[in-house]
Amino acid sequence: MTSPTPAVITAEHVVTPSGWLTPGWLRIADGRIEAMGEGGPPEPASHRARWALPGFVDMHVHGGGGGSFTEGDPAGARRAAAFHRAHGTTRIIASLVTATVDELERQVTMLAALADEGVICGIHLEGPFLSAARCGCPEPALPHGP
């Protein structure tokens, strides 16, 4: 099986780990940046943009687009992830609020399946691992760490 033709993206500004290329170009092959450079591309561009920059990694998100990671509904969690992907977030760590251990176990079980599928990259638990003295807004009656 042959790989698809690489996509070449030109942009007024390309953000790289070491700075900006203004203007610049990227060659994408098999879902990865294969080459990049400043100025015009060495081959015809398939896409043009004002900016080309890395995707956003959201390390603390409870939901979005009418969906939630905290309600334990896989369809809602998928909806939330799709909403963020449509707006530039390429990786999500789903955040859960402090809850009972039984509720957290139910939510984590559902989200772990979505992590296995690549819908989310991981799970962030706000509790029960919070100091009772500095628990912030979580319900103080819920379990906390030492």
matplotlib code that plots the C-alpha trace (Angstrom):
import matplotlib.pyplot as plt

x = [0.0, 1.4, 1.3, -0.9, 0.9, 2.3, 0.4, 2.3, 1.0, 2.2, 1.5, 2.3, 3.6, 4.8, 5.4, 8.3, 10.1, 12.8, 10.8, 8.6, 9.1, 7.7, 6.5, 7.0, 5.9, 5.4, 5.3, 3.0, 3.3, 1.6, 0.2, 3.7, 5.7, 8.3, 10.0, 9.6, 11.3, 11.2, 10.1, 8.3, 7.9, 10.0, 6.8, 3.3, 1.2, -2.0, -3.1, -2.6, -3.0, -2.2, -0.8, 0.4, 1.1, 1.1, -2.2, -3.3, -3.1, -5.8, -4.7, -7.8, -11.1, -14.5, -16.4, -17.6, -20.1, -22.9, -21.0, -19.3, -16.6, -18.0, -21.5, -20.4, -22.1, -19.8, -21.8, -21.5, -17.7, -17.3, -19.2, -17.0, -13.8, -15.1, -16.0, -12.5, -10.8, -12.9, -11.4, -7.7, -7.3, -5.4, -5.1, -7.3, -6.9, -10.4, -10.9, -13.2, -14.3, -14.2, -16.9, -17.6, -15.2, -18.0, -18.9, -15.2, -14.8, -17.8, -16.5, -12.9, -14.1, -16.0, -13.2, -10.6, -12.4, -12.3, -8.6, -8.0, -9.7, -7.7, -10.7, -8.9, -5.2, -5.8, -7.8, -7.2, -8.8, -9.2, -10.0, -10.1, -6.4, -6.8, -5.7, -8.8, -7.2, -6.9, -9.7, -11.0, -14.5, -15.0, -17.5, -15.7, -17.8, -16.3, -13.2, -9.9, -6.3, -4.1]
y = [0.0, 3.4, 6.4, 9.4, 12.3, 14.7, 17.8, 21.1, 24.0, 27.6, 30.2, 33.8, 32.7, 29.2, 28.7, 26.3, 25.3, 27.8, 30.8, 31.9, 31.4, 34.4, 33.3, 29.6, 26.1, 22.6, 19.2, 16.7, 13.0, 10.2, 12.7, 14.0, 17.1, 15.7, 19.0, 22.8, 25.9, 29.7, 31.4, 29.6, 25.8, 23.7, 22.3, 23.5, 24.1, 22.2, 24.5, 28.1, 29.8, 32.9, 30.9, 27.4, 26.5, 23.5, 22.2, 23.1, 20.5, 21.1, 19.5, 20.5, 20.4, 19.3, 19.3, 21.5, 21.9, 20.6, 17.5, 16.6, 14.4, 14.4, 13.0, 9.5, 9.5, 8.3, 10.2, 13.5, 12.9, 12.3, 15.4, 17.5, 16.1, 16.7, 20.3, 21.0, 19.3, 21.5, 24.6, 23.7, 21.4, 18.4, 16.5, 16.5, 15.4, 15.0, 16.5, 15.1, 17.0, 15.6, 13.1, 9.9, 7.1, 5.0, 7.9, 8.5, 4.8, 4.9, 8.0, 6.8, 3.4, 5.2, 7.6, 4.9, 3.2, 6.6, 6.9, 3.5, 4.6, 7.8, 10.2, 11.6, 11.3, 10.8, 11.6, 14.3, 13.7, 16.9, 14.7, 12.9, 13.8, 17.3, 18.6, 19.0, 22.3, 23.6, 21.9, 25.0, 24.7, 20.9, 19.8, 19.4, 16.3, 14.3, 12.2, 14.0, 12.8, 13.0]
z = [0.0, -0.9, 1.3, 0.4, -1.3, 1.4, 2.1, 1.8, 3.9, 3.4, 6.0, 6.6, 10.0, 11.0, 14.7, 15.5, 18.7, 17.9, 16.7, 13.7, 10.0, 8.3, 5.7, 6.0, 4.9, 6.3, 4.5, 6.3, 5.5, 7.4, 9.9, 10.9, 9.9, 7.5, 6.6, 7.1, 6.0, 5.7, 2.5, -0.3, -0.4, -2.7, -4.3, -4.9, -1.7, -1.2, 1.7, 2.5, 6.0, 7.9, 10.8, 11.3, 14.9, 17.2, 18.5, 21.9, 24.7, 27.3, 30.6, 32.6, 30.9, 32.3, 29.0, 26.2, 23.3, 25.6, 26.6, 29.9, 31.1, 34.7, 34.0, 33.0, 29.6, 26.8, 24.1, 26.1, 26.6, 22.9, 22.1, 24.4, 22.9, 19.3, 20.3, 21.5, 18.5, 16.2, 17.9, 17.8, 20.8, 19.7, 23.0, 26.1, 29.6, 30.9, 34.4, 37.1, 40.1, 43.6, 44.1, 46.1, 45.4, 43.8, 41.5, 40.6, 39.8, 37.5, 35.7, 35.4, 34.0, 31.3, 30.5, 30.5, 27.6, 25.7, 26.5, 25.1, 21.9, 21.7, 22.3, 25.3, 26.4, 30.1, 33.2, 35.8, 39.3, 41.3, 44.3, 46.6, 46.6, 47.9, 51.3, 53.5, 54.7, 51.1, 49.3, 47.6, 46.2, 46.4, 49.0, 52.3, 53.2, 50.3, 50.9, 50.8, 51.0, 54.1]

ax = plt.figure().add_subplot(projection="3d")
ax.plot(x, y, z, "-o")
ax.set_aspect("equal")
plt.show()
